[in-house]
Amino acid sequence: MASNLVVARGGVEYVPPISLAFWRWFFVFLILLPFTYQTIFKNIKYLKREYKKLFFLGVMGCGVCGAFPFIAGMTTTVANMGIIYTSSPIFIILISSYFYKERLKTVQFLGLGLCFIGVASIIAKGEINLLVSLKFTSGDLWMLGAAVGWALYAVLLLNWKSKFSLFSRFTIIAFFGAASLLPFSLVENYFIRPVVFNNGFYFWTIFAAILPGIIAFSLYAKAQKYLGASITGFTLYLFTVYGAFYGIFIFQEQLKSYHYYGAILVFTGMFFARKKTN
């Protein structure tokens, strides 16, 4: 999932943000369809019952979480985006607790705090004054929307039971997600910046479709079946740690001491978070 940071940094140079999100999920749909169409058509009667929920999951997971971060990156900093996105596990806990009575132990809240501190230290480069001096912009509201959108997607994906298999449901969600992005992509192409179908376009859209798309979303859904929404949400803190290492190995950014300290805090928090719930 953290490889989406690579797409956000490299892909938007070739494809405008909303169009990048649209084509990403359209390619996810095309890639999965040959493997799932028989199951989908065999259970088409269930689609008539579930399409509203599946459409909402597509809007949240693919539309909001697909386009909002790319739009946010145009007017805010990576530091702000990282801090705001780490609020998503908190929203997951609040939604799960309020609507589905999912509870965490005290030790797991300790893990939550350690993860947040670890992520904040990486983003602030180990200097507290940088966190205090951060200024927020309209892009931060887009990122907050993405954090809430992912929380809703994660909780509802787990609690809205479906007659479709994991990949069949994911295929339908990807279709609805792409459909929700299509009108905004057309507006972006006409009024702001057109899509150029070159090698860069195909590389970044297919990369985004497979790694942070099919693989990451499928593994996340699988993990939720065993761990629940709140505990699985803790993995989003690893997003920042792994993202920092992507920057080091792909974009030649320097490895600093705060990367080590932050990573240790995050992994320690994950250790406490994985303690079994009642």
C-alpha positions as CSV (number, residue, x, y, z in Angstrom):
1,M,0.0,0.0,0.0
2,A,2.9,2.3,0.7
3,S,4.0,2.0,-2.9
4,N,1.1,4.5,-3.6
5,L,3.5,7.2,-2.4
6,V,5.8,6.3,-5.3
7,V,2.8,6.8,-7.7
8,A,1.9,10.1,-6.0
9,R,5.4,11.4,-6.5
10,G,6.2,10.0,-9.9
11,G,2.8,9.3,-11.6
12,V,1.2,12.7,-11.4
13,E,4.0,14.0,-13.7
14,Y,2.5,11.9,-16.5
15,V,-1.2,11.7,-15.6
16,P,-3.4,14.4,-13.9
17,P,-4.5,13.3,-10.4
18,I,-8.2,12.4,-10.9
19,S,-7.6,10.7,-14.2
20,L,-4.8,8.8,-12.6
21,A,-7.2,7.5,-10.0
22,F,-9.9,6.7,-12.6
23,W,-7.6,4.8,-14.9
24,R,-6.0,3.0,-12.0
25,W,-9.3,1.5,-10.9
26,F,-10.6,0.9,-14.4
27,F,-7.5,-1.2,-15.1
28,V,-8.0,-3.0,-11.8
29,F,-11.5,-3.9,-13.0
30,L,-10.2,-5.0,-16.4
31,I,-7.4,-7.2,-14.9
32,L,-9.8,-8.9,-12.4
33,L,-12.8,-9.4,-14.6
34,P,-11.5,-12.4,-16.7
35,F,-11.0,-14.3,-13.4
36,T,-14.3,-13.3,-11.7
37,Y,-17.0,-12.7,-14.4
38,Q,-18.4,-16.2,-14.2
39,T,-18.9,-15.9,-10.4
40,I,-20.4,-12.5,-10.8
41,F,-22.9,-13.4,-13.4
42,K,-23.7,-16.7,-11.6
43,N,-24.7,-14.6,-8.5
44,I,-26.2,-11.6,-10.4
45,K,-29.3,-11.8,-8.2
46,Y,-27.1,-10.9,-5.2
47,L,-25.8,-7.9,-7.1
48,K,-29.3,-6.5,-7.3
49,R,-29.5,-6.7,-3.5
50,E,-26.0,-5.4,-2.7
51,Y,-25.3,-2.8,-5.4
52,K,-26.0,0.2,-3.2
53,K,-23.5,-0.9,-0.6
54,L,-20.9,-1.9,-3.2
55,F,-21.3,1.4,-4.9
56,F,-20.7,3.2,-1.6
57,L,-17.6,1.1,-1.0
58,G,-16.4,2.0,-4.5
59,V,-16.9,5.7,-3.9
60,M,-15.1,5.6,-0.5
61,G,-12.3,3.2,-1.2
62,C,-11.5,4.0,-4.8
63,G,-13.0,7.4,-5.4
64,V,-12.3,9.4,-2.3
65,C,-9.2,7.5,-1.2
66,G,-8.0,7.3,-4.8
67,A,-8.3,10.9,-5.9
68,F,-8.3,13.0,-2.7
69,P,-4.6,12.4,-1.8
70,F,-3.4,13.3,-5.3
71,I,-5.5,16.5,-5.2
72,A,-4.2,17.3,-1.7
73,G,-0.6,17.0,-2.9
74,M,-1.1,20.0,-5.1
75,T,-1.7,22.5,-2.2
76,T,-0.2,20.9,0.9
77,T,3.1,19.3,2.0
78,V,4.0,15.6,2.3
79,A,4.4,16.2,6.1
80,N,0.9,17.5,6.5
81,M,-0.5,14.6,4.4
82,G,1.3,12.1,6.5
83,I,0.1,13.5,9.8
84,I,-3.5,13.8,8.7
85,Y,-3.6,10.3,7.1
86,T,-2.4,8.8,10.3
87,S,-5.8,9.9,11.8
88,S,-7.5,7.2,9.8
89,P,-6.9,4.4,12.4
90,I,-8.4,6.6,15.0
91,F,-11.5,7.1,12.9
92,I,-11.7,3.4,12.3
93,I,-11.7,2.8,16.1
94,L,-14.3,5.4,16.7
95,I,-16.6,4.1,13.9
96,S,-16.1,0.5,14.9
97,S,-16.8,1.3,18.6
98,Y,-19.9,3.4,18.0
99,F,-21.7,1.3,15.3
100,Y,-20.3,-2.2,15.9
101,K,-19.2,-2.2,19.5
102,E,-15.7,-3.3,18.7
103,R,-13.4,-2.7,21.7
104,L,-9.7,-2.4,22.2
105,K,-7.7,-3.3,25.4
106,T,-5.7,-0.6,27.2
107,V,-2.5,-2.1,26.0
108,Q,-3.7,-1.7,22.4
109,F,-4.4,2.0,23.0
110,L,-0.8,2.2,24.2
111,G,0.2,0.7,20.9
112,L,-1.9,3.3,19.1
113,G,-0.1,6.1,20.9
114,L,3.4,4.7,20.2
115,C,2.6,4.3,16.5
116,F,1.3,7.9,16.3
117,I,4.4,9.2,18.0
118,G,6.7,7.2,15.8
119,V,5.0,8.4,12.6
120,A,5.1,12.0,13.9
121,S,8.8,11.8,14.6
122,I,9.5,10.6,11.1
123,I,7.4,13.3,9.5
124,A,8.9,16.0,11.8
125,K,12.4,14.7,11.1
126,G,12.9,14.4,14.9
127,E,12.3,18.1,15.6
128,I,9.2,18.9,17.7
129,N,9.2,22.6,16.5
130,L,8.5,21.4,13.0
131,L,5.3,19.8,14.1
132,V,4.3,23.0,16.0
133,S,5.1,25.3,13.0
134,L,3.1,23.2,10.4
135,K,0.6,25.3,8.5
136,F,-2.5,23.8,7.1
137,T,-4.1,24.6,3.8
138,S,-7.2,23.6,1.8
139,G,-5.3,20.5,0.6
140,D,-5.3,19.3,4.2
141,L,-9.1,19.1,4.1
142,W,-8.8,16.9,1.0
143,M,-6.5,14.6,3.0
144,L,-8.8,14.6,6.0
145,G,-11.6,13.5,3.6
146,A,-9.3,10.7,2.4
147,A,-8.6,9.6,6.0
148,V,-12.3,9.5,6.9
149,G,-13.1,7.8,3.5
150,W,-10.7,5.0,4.2
151,A,-12.0,4.5,7.7
152,L,-15.6,4.2,6.4
153,Y,-14.4,1.8,3.6
154,A,-12.4,-0.4,6.0
155,V,-15.2,-0.7,8.7
156,L,-18.1,-1.2,6.2
157,L,-16.1,-3.7,4.1
158,L,-15.8,-5.9,7.1
159,N,-19.3,-5.5,8.5
160,W,-21.3,-5.4,5.3
161,K,-21.5,-9.1,4.6
162,S,-21.6,-10.2,0.9
163,K,-22.5,-13.3,-1.1
164,F,-19.6,-12.6,-3.4
165,S,-16.1,-13.9,-2.9
166,L,-13.3,-11.5,-1.9
167,F,-12.1,-11.0,-5.5
168,S,-15.5,-11.0,-7.1
169,R,-16.7,-8.2,-4.7
170,F,-13.4,-6.3,-5.2
171,T,-14.0,-6.4,-9.0
172,I,-17.4,-4.9,-8.6
173,I,-16.1,-2.3,-6.1
174,A,-13.4,-1.3,-8.6
175,F,-16.0,-0.9,-11.3
176,F,-18.1,1.4,-9.2
177,G,-15.1,3.3,-8.0
178,A,-14.0,4.0,-11.6
179,A,-17.6,4.9,-12.5
180,S,-17.7,7.5,-9.7
181,L,-14.4,9.0,-10.8
182,L,-15.3,9.1,-14.6
183,P,-17.3,12.4,-14.7
184,F,-14.7,14.2,-12.7
185,S,-11.9,12.8,-14.9
186,L,-13.7,14.1,-18.0
187,V,-14.0,17.6,-16.5
188,E,-10.3,17.5,-15.5
189,N,-9.3,16.5,-19.0
190,Y,-11.4,19.1,-20.7
191,F,-10.8,22.1,-18.5
192,I,-7.5,21.5,-16.8
193,R,-5.1,19.0,-18.3
194,P,-5.7,16.3,-20.9
195,V,-4.4,12.7,-20.5
196,V,-1.6,11.7,-22.9
197,F,-1.6,8.0,-23.6
198,N,2.2,7.4,-23.7
199,N,4.5,4.9,-22.1
200,G,4.6,6.9,-18.8
201,F,0.8,6.8,-18.7
202,Y,0.6,3.0,-19.0
203,F,3.5,2.3,-16.7
204,W,2.1,4.4,-13.8
205,T,-1.5,3.5,-14.1
206,I,-0.8,-0.3,-14.4
207,F,1.7,-0.1,-11.5
208,A,-0.9,1.7,-9.4
209,A,-3.5,-0.8,-10.4
210,I,-1.5,-3.9,-9.4
211,L,0.7,-3.0,-6.4
212,P,-1.2,-0.5,-4.2
213,G,-4.4,-1.5,-5.9
214,I,-5.1,-5.3,-6.3
215,I,-2.4,-6.6,-4.0
216,A,-2.7,-4.1,-1.2
217,F,-6.5,-3.9,-1.1
218,S,-6.9,-7.7,-1.2
219,L,-4.4,-8.3,1.6
220,Y,-6.0,-5.6,3.7
221,A,-9.5,-7.2,3.3
222,K,-8.0,-10.6,4.1
223,A,-6.3,-9.3,7.2
224,Q,-9.5,-7.7,8.5
225,K,-11.2,-11.2,8.5
226,Y,-8.7,-12.3,11.1
227,L,-7.9,-9.2,13.0
228,G,-11.0,-6.9,12.8
229,A,-11.2,-3.4,11.5
230,S,-9.5,-1.6,14.4
231,I,-6.4,-3.8,14.7
232,T,-5.9,-4.0,10.9
233,G,-6.2,-0.2,10.8
234,F,-2.9,0.0,12.8
235,T,-1.1,-1.2,9.7
236,L,-1.6,2.3,8.2
237,Y,1.1,3.5,10.6
238,L,3.5,1.2,8.7
239,F,2.6,3.2,5.6
240,T,4.7,6.1,6.7
241,V,7.7,3.9,7.8
242,Y,7.7,2.0,4.5
243,G,7.1,5.2,2.6
244,A,10.2,6.8,4.1
245,F,12.3,3.8,3.0
246,Y,10.8,4.0,-0.5
247,G,12.1,7.6,-0.6
248,I,15.5,6.4,0.5
249,F,15.9,3.6,-2.0
250,I,14.0,4.9,-5.0
251,F,14.5,8.7,-4.7
252,Q,17.9,8.7,-3.0
253,E,16.7,10.5,0.1
254,Q,19.0,10.2,3.1
255,L,18.5,7.8,6.0
256,K,18.6,9.7,9.3
257,S,18.5,8.7,13.0
258,Y,14.9,9.7,13.3
259,H,13.9,7.1,10.7
260,Y,15.3,4.4,13.0
261,Y,13.7,5.8,16.2
262,G,10.4,6.4,14.5
263,A,10.4,2.9,13.0
264,I,11.2,1.3,16.4
265,L,8.3,3.1,18.0
266,V,5.9,2.1,15.2
267,F,6.9,-1.6,15.3
268,T,6.7,-1.5,19.1
269,G,3.2,-0.1,18.9
270,M,2.3,-2.8,16.4
271,F,3.5,-5.4,18.8
272,F,1.1,-4.1,21.5
273,A,-1.7,-3.6,19.0
274,R,-1.7,-7.3,18.0
275,K,-2.5,-8.4,21.5
276,K,-5.7,-10.4,21.2
277,T,-9.0,-8.7,22.0
278,N,-11.6,-10.1,24.4
